[in-house]
Amino acid sequence: MSKRERRCVACRTESQQYDLIRIARIDGEYLIDKNFKLGGRGAYVCKKPECIALTIKKHLLNKAYKCNVGSKIYEELGEYEQSN
């Protein structure tokens, strides 16, 4: 388990990797990396509902990846929030 902390794109708080949701970019596709095993560039969001909601509302993954990531990953993130 990694000791390195990651920063939430919404609240900017640093936390352990396993306390956050990882969104991986692999070959231009964005996926929620539930097992932290996917390669590619990652962005992190706290599991707190307010951080997930802010990320969706303000499209903060666009800023993290410096491009338009599309609406599909935001929909998946919303579904992830509701399922947990």
Backbone hydrogen bonds, N-H to C=O, Kabsch-Sander energy under -0.5 kcal/mol:
donor,donor_aa,acceptor,acceptor_aa,energy
6,R,15,S,-3.1
8,C,13,T,-2.0
9,V,44,Y,-2.6
12,R,8,C,-1.2
15,S,6,R,-2.6
17,Q,4,R,-0.8
19,D,16,Q,-2.0
20,L,17,Q,-1.6
21,I,45,V,-3.4
22,R,20,L,-0.5
23,I,43,A,-3.2
24,A,22,R,-0.6
24,A,31,L,-2.8
25,R,41,R,-2.8
26,I,24,A,-0.6
26,I,29,E,-2.8
29,E,26,I,-1.8
31,L,24,A,-2.4
33,D,22,R,-3.0
33,D,31,L,-0.6
34,K,32,I,-1.2
36,F,33,D,-0.7
41,R,25,R,-1.0
43,A,23,I,-2.1
44,Y,7,R,-0.6
45,V,21,I,-2.1
47,K,19,D,-0.7
51,C,48,K,-0.7
52,I,48,K,-2.0
53,A,49,P,-2.7
54,L,50,E,-2.0
55,T,51,C,-2.2
56,I,52,I,-2.1
57,K,53,A,-3.0
58,K,54,L,-2.5
59,H,56,I,-0.6
60,L,55,T,-1.6
62,N,59,H,-1.1
63,K,59,H,-0.8
64,A,60,L,-2.2
65,Y,61,L,-2.5
66,K,62,N,-0.9
67,C,62,N,-1.5
69,V,67,C,-0.7
74,Y,70,G,-0.5
75,E,71,S,-2.1
76,E,72,K,-2.3
77,L,73,I,-2.3
78,G,74,Y,-2.0
79,E,75,E,-2.3
80,Y,76,E,-2.4
81,E,77,L,-2.0
82,Q,78,G,-1.9
83,S,79,E,-1.8
84,N,80,Y,-0.9
84,N,81,E,-0.6
